[in-house]
Amino acid sequence: MNENANESITPSGEISFFFSYRRLWLVPLLFWAFLVFTSYVYTLSSLKEHSLMMAKEEARSMFQLIQTVRAWNASHGGVLVHATDETPPNKYLSEADRTEMTIDGRLLVRVNPAYMTRQLSEIIMSDDQIFFHITSLKLVNPKNKADDWETRQLTAFEKEGKEDALEKYPNKGKQFYRYMAPLKIKQVCMKCHKRQGYKVGDVRGGISINIPEKRIENLMKGQYQSAAILHVIVFLIVSLFLIFFMHRIREGIIKLEDLSAKQEEIIRERTTELEKLNNNLEEQVESEVEKRREQEQLLIQQSKLASMGDMLGAIAHQWRQPLNSIGLDVQMLEELYMDNELDEKEMKTHVKNVMKKVEFLSNTIDDFRNFYKKSKKKQDFNPIESFYEILSILSEQLKFHFIDITIVNNIEGEVFVSGFPGEFKQALLNLVSNAKDAIIERQEKGEKTPGKIEIIFTKENGVNIKVKDNGGGIAEEYLERIFEPYFSTKEDAKGTGIGLYMSKVIIEKNMGGRVSVENSSHGASFSIWLPEIELKG
């Protein structure tokens, strides 16, 4: 008894040890720091990938602009500009196409697309350190000779059909993004290039564009800083929350340990008093009643400390029926004693029943805690056996209220379902307990008909379980709302309205089944359907 009581309110040694020594709190904080650092490294990697995309998009936009200007130039057969030192006649054009003379005797130079591209490159390079180079594997102007990298890319454009290329490379102590795309022969280009044997669509050459890495880094600097600040803020906020959370748990453990010590002392005193019960029974019974009140207060305080949030309402609802049953067992002990029918065997029987229910209460906490754990593992189990385990807990209580329970098993052999046995037993307990409460309420109103609960097991495209009672049924206006959370047809003191809601969640969400309700001739009829599984091996 002492052992069970400690299990019900004292945390495991490992958990208590961890939260008692603050130095160990560094473990989750370091793990959280590792996660944040990993996220930051991944973010930096993503931003670097993004910088490559930015460089490629900027280079591609410039290439397309150059192509557009070249196409315009080619469509006009080149453009004529005044001859200057920077723009002498193009010796790579035929002599007839190189120059024109105005009426007033000024010399005009013809600038074809290649000549124009070369001059644009010089202008852009002087302004922004971005430079580009027009080149070809079939040169006309030796100044346009391709370097090794450009030669590789031009070969890939011609033989492999490659669309473009982007690489990072050093040049004169600085890092550059180097982009290249092919120049293909269009119809407007055929006037000049037809004699070289080109056809429309052939790769004539290419333009390589060089963008300084520093230019892209300046554009990305704000994003790098934002990523760093965001990760620092998230790390600090979550770290403070973890420290606060662990501190609160530590305070709760200390209170639970104090309560456990008090409970152990009370249990030792009660054991001694039970041994002396024959010496002064009347005095011992009065003392036991007073101790029981103190114990109930300790259990209430224990529930407040051990529960969190909405779990408090759920556990309190699930504990109500077993606690009532424990109270009835204790009252029965007193009645047997008053009637001089209490012997050692009878007392041990009732004490054993009480301990079973106390253990069930402890297991209920574990079941609901596991119910909200996403790491829990499903099991294959026999639902009929689960019902018999529930019945063993409720049998004495049902007998006390003169309620007869009948089991009709129409399934031959064993049948198995997949889910969480503890939760499934909780769902069955809710349905049977609701049936019991309906019958008791009807009896309290003067109904003389004996209470009956019928459990029917059948197998048809799965496992079917029906829980029927003769408690008078559910009002039609409540049938559609009976499974809503916190909705109850009982008085506030008798129910919170969460039991049937939890049963529906367990059956439908966690086990892939269905649950429904309808009124039968004498009461309510709850139906459960679960998919059957076949055990392997």
Disulfide bonds with the S-S distance in Angstrom:
none
